[in-house]
């Protein structure tokens, strides 16, 4: 596996942003309004973000061997890296999706009603949650790199 680069995250972000923007604009032209961003989406995205942050905070100290504790085995670290890589890509998709929804809503009715402002607030909160997932996944991936032990004898 190679480390996740910004290019690996840019592709899913652009695809989800463009697809959502086009789809919501098409739906707005067809129905006359942009669909609502449910509050449950905000809670779901932030629950995932908080769970990932807690995972990063609990796994980080286990990766650094301390006098009373051995290092984390490579297989377990590999599993955490796989979760971290998937999380960073998921965060990019979620952030692109809700940013596309926000832009489509702004282009459609430009925050003209309380309903539109509430929808925009939900989209912004979901987008920020996606960014937290993306960043935490990338940091967790870099934390879990198992380095070979150094030879101090040489």
C-alpha positions as CSV (number, residue, x, y, z in Angstrom):
1,X,0.0,0.0,0.0
2,X,1.1,3.5,-0.7
3,X,0.4,6.5,1.4
4,X,-2.6,8.6,0.5
5,X,-1.7,11.8,-1.3
6,X,-3.8,14.8,-1.9
7,X,-4.2,13.6,-5.5
8,X,-5.9,10.4,-4.2
9,X,-8.4,12.6,-2.3
10,X,-8.9,15.2,-5.0
11,X,-10.4,12.8,-7.5
12,X,-13.3,11.5,-5.3
13,X,-13.9,15.0,-4.1
14,X,-14.2,16.5,-7.6
15,X,-16.5,13.6,-8.7
16,X,-18.8,13.9,-5.7
17,X,-18.9,17.7,-5.9
18,X,-19.6,17.8,-9.6
19,X,-22.1,14.9,-9.6
20,X,-24.0,16.4,-6.7
21,X,-24.0,19.9,-8.1
22,X,-25.3,18.7,-11.4
23,X,-27.8,16.3,-9.9
24,X,-29.2,18.9,-7.4
25,X,-29.3,21.6,-10.0
26,X,-31.2,19.2,-12.3
27,X,-33.6,18.3,-9.5
28,X,-34.1,22.0,-8.7
29,X,-34.9,22.8,-12.3
30,X,-37.4,19.9,-12.4
31,X,-39.2,20.4,-9.1
32,X,-38.5,24.1,-8.5
33,X,-36.7,23.7,-5.2
34,X,-33.5,22.1,-3.8
35,X,-34.2,19.2,-1.5
36,X,-33.5,19.6,2.2
37,X,-30.3,18.4,3.9
38,X,-31.7,16.3,6.8
39,X,-30.5,17.0,10.4
40,X,-29.9,13.3,10.7
41,X,-27.1,13.6,8.1
42,X,-25.3,16.2,10.3
43,X,-25.5,13.8,13.3
44,X,-24.4,10.8,11.3
45,X,-21.4,12.6,9.8
46,X,-20.3,14.1,13.1
47,X,-20.8,10.7,14.9
48,X,-18.4,9.1,12.4
49,X,-15.9,12.0,12.8
50,X,-16.0,11.8,16.6
51,X,-15.5,8.0,16.5
52,X,-12.5,8.4,14.1
53,X,-11.0,11.1,16.3
54,X,-11.4,8.8,19.4
55,X,-9.8,6.0,17.5
56,X,-6.9,8.1,16.5
57,X,-6.4,9.3,20.1
58,X,-6.5,5.8,21.4
59,X,-4.3,4.2,18.8
60,X,-1.7,6.9,18.7
61,X,-0.1,6.1,22.1
62,X,-0.2,2.4,21.5
63,X,2.0,2.8,18.4
64,X,4.8,4.3,20.4
65,X,6.4,1.6,22.6
66,X,6.8,2.5,26.2
67,X,8.8,0.8,28.9
68,X,5.8,-1.2,30.3
69,X,4.2,-2.0,27.0
70,X,5.3,-3.5,23.7
71,X,4.6,-2.0,20.3
72,X,1.4,-2.7,18.4
73,X,1.8,-5.6,16.1
74,X,2.0,-5.0,12.4
75,X,-1.2,-6.8,11.4
76,X,-3.3,-4.7,13.8
77,X,-1.6,-1.5,12.6
78,X,-2.4,-2.6,9.0
79,X,-6.0,-2.9,9.8
80,X,-6.1,0.6,11.3
81,X,-4.3,1.9,8.2
82,X,-6.9,0.4,6.0
83,X,-9.7,2.0,8.1
84,X,-7.8,5.3,8.0
85,X,-7.4,5.2,4.2
86,X,-11.0,4.4,3.7
87,X,-12.0,7.2,6.1
88,X,-9.9,9.8,4.4
89,X,-11.5,9.0,1.0
90,X,-14.9,8.9,2.6
91,X,-14.3,12.3,4.1
92,X,-13.4,13.6,0.7
93,X,-16.6,12.2,-0.8
94,X,-18.8,13.5,2.0
95,X,-17.2,17.0,1.9
96,X,-17.6,17.2,-1.9
97,X,-21.2,15.9,-1.8
98,X,-22.4,18.4,0.8
99,X,-20.4,21.3,-0.7
100,X,-22.0,20.5,-4.1
101,X,-25.4,20.5,-2.4
102,X,-24.6,23.9,-0.7
103,X,-23.4,25.5,-4.0
104,X,-26.5,24.2,-5.8
105,X,-28.7,25.6,-3.0
106,X,-26.9,29.0,-3.2
107,X,-27.3,29.1,-6.9
108,X,-31.0,28.2,-6.7
109,X,-32.4,30.5,-4.1
110,X,-29.4,32.3,-2.4
111,X,-30.6,31.9,1.2
112,X,-33.9,33.8,0.5
113,X,-35.9,32.0,3.2
114,X,-35.4,30.5,6.7
115,X,-35.8,27.1,5.1
116,X,-32.9,27.8,2.7
117,X,-30.7,29.1,5.5
118,X,-31.4,26.0,7.6
119,X,-30.5,23.8,4.6
120,X,-27.3,25.7,4.0
121,X,-26.4,25.4,7.7
122,X,-26.9,21.7,7.6
123,X,-24.8,21.4,4.4
124,X,-22.0,23.5,6.0
125,X,-22.0,21.3,9.1
126,X,-21.9,18.1,7.1
127,X,-19.1,19.5,4.9
128,X,-17.0,20.5,8.0
129,X,-17.6,17.0,9.4
130,X,-16.4,15.5,6.1
131,X,-13.2,17.6,6.4
132,X,-12.7,16.4,10.0
133,X,-13.1,12.8,8.8
134,X,-10.7,13.4,5.9
135,X,-8.0,15.0,8.1
136,X,-8.3,12.5,10.9
137,X,-8.1,9.6,8.5
138,X,-5.0,11.1,6.9
139,X,-3.3,11.7,10.3
140,X,-4.3,8.2,11.5
141,X,-2.8,6.7,8.4
142,X,0.5,8.5,9.0
143,X,0.5,7.5,12.7
144,X,0.2,3.8,11.9
145,X,3.3,3.6,9.7
146,X,5.3,0.8,11.3
147,X,8.9,1.6,11.0
148,X,11.5,-1.1,11.1
149,X,13.6,-1.2,14.3
150,X,16.8,0.7,14.2
151,X,20.1,-1.1,14.5
152,X,22.0,0.8,17.2
153,X,24.9,-1.7,16.9
154,X,26.0,-0.6,13.4
